């Protein structure tokens, strides 16, 4: 643990080959472009590149995916500032102050501040990743079947709750659908083929990447092509490089947003968009000038961008320690690690002792590439924003098809992708978040195998599910999350706390 | 206040109820003494529980939509016509139809460059992406690049 920084430097040195650096530059640029273009999200970008880099050596494939992830979450700020349209959902909060700044003729400084705060957010996230993953890994070693079952359920409930804040029922429904989707095919204990309806192709279940590409990629292509609105780009961009004082005076906001981003990132499936909104909200509450928020506040812009990028590191912590993704793009990253023979989870530190440091080194390269490209290629990237969607979207669909096909070389996967695109489109339209579905697809097997394995171990006794300390904590949080959305429970809590207050004030 | 997704929630709830009932029935029909494993380890345990949970949530969604105010639940002919003749629906149908056609042709005896090039040209023409020479150039370039990179560089067979 104490030697961590040294190991990170060693891994960084190992990564510094001309070919890897070229991949880092190209993939970060691709990530920024994907994030920047409204309709293409970070999850879709990472899923697409997972298929496209399937033939690459594992180390280079993962570094490419990490660069795309970091680049895309940052890249979305560009369209948020210049178009008032978030490039990815993670940049929705950036629009509130980024676009007003651009309208005031400060598009350049806004881009500069967004880039710097995204960079610092990512660096904060990767420091937390390097520090907390081994610690969480130690705790995770105490997890057994009972805890892993509850962890899967906890992830779905919390993710559904936070990604559909106005109607968590829809988030939970999406999560349960995801869990059921993952259970199609032969089960992990008896190899019985479930819900295959006589189709041999379905015995192996649905491959994760076609499902993800469908839900995120195809659904987005269909959504964008349905619209006829052509966005207008703010073109006047002056000096981009931010002044040191501008960054330094908001150091507290950055630190706060970084902490919020990492914590939210570590919660299963929640992700960068929630991190940005919560960071923005906290910054507004703590600000000396809350009245400026929404009218071009630099503090608001910095809070949103630091929060969403710090979330990336946070989201990768549970990926490495528990094999549970903290966000949708992290879910794809987890799937990519599996594809390339790495098995994240409690045994990672034993099986691949240097992997955490290697991933941290990859994040360092990605964040540096993002900073350099973000501050230097501003005008070139603005031109990309003007590519008409009817040109871009069919090309994206062709890449989605080849990406889904490349992994197993099966036409069946192309149909799976299309079917999930057809499911993903109405889900988006009728406010069912995709993140719980993705998380469900990842965690379904964990829930299934561990529940049944635990029952076998206790000869059908369910008591340990509620009496083991970690299980009990997970059950309590899961139940509280569900009950907290019920009016009667909130009224009960309010009455209880009012009575307690009265009792204490009398005393 | 009127809830704008009342009708959608109602029908989604009904569809999900039917699906989850199907899941429960199918889970119940799964073997309960497979290879000597006890019934609580049967492959239908978790799917049955999830089906039950989904059914409960689908019923809540349906009942909640019935109790809320908003658009009437019944779909009239006028509503259906308005939706079908909407520009957005037409664009969506066209894009999806062309994409399904493209996927149908993949893996048959039609060369990849022909299906992909044809698909790109068709979509760009239908959605008026630009002048014809630009569409042809972009489609040919994209098809050639995808085929070359995947087939020649990554050695992945094309669909």
Interface residues (C-beta under 8 A of the other chain):
Chain A: X52 X54 X55 X169 X170 X172 X173 X176 X177 X179 X180 X183 X187 X189 X190 X192 X194 X195 X218 X221 X222 X225 X226 X227 X228 X388 X390 X391 X393 X394 X395 X397 X398 X399 X401 X402 X405 X406 X409 X411 X414 X415 X418 X422 X425 X430 X431 X447 X448 X451 X452 X453 X455 X456 X459 X460
Chain B: X5 X8 X9 X12 X16 X23 X26 X30 X31 X34 X35 X37 X38 X40 X41 X42 X43 X44 X45 X46 X47 X50 X51 X53 X54 X57 X58 X60 X61 X64 X87 X88 X89 X91 X92 X95 X96 X99 X100 X102 X103 X106 X107 X116 X119 X120 X123 X124 X127 X128 X129 X130 X138 X142 X143 X146 X150 X154 X155 X156 X157 X158 X159
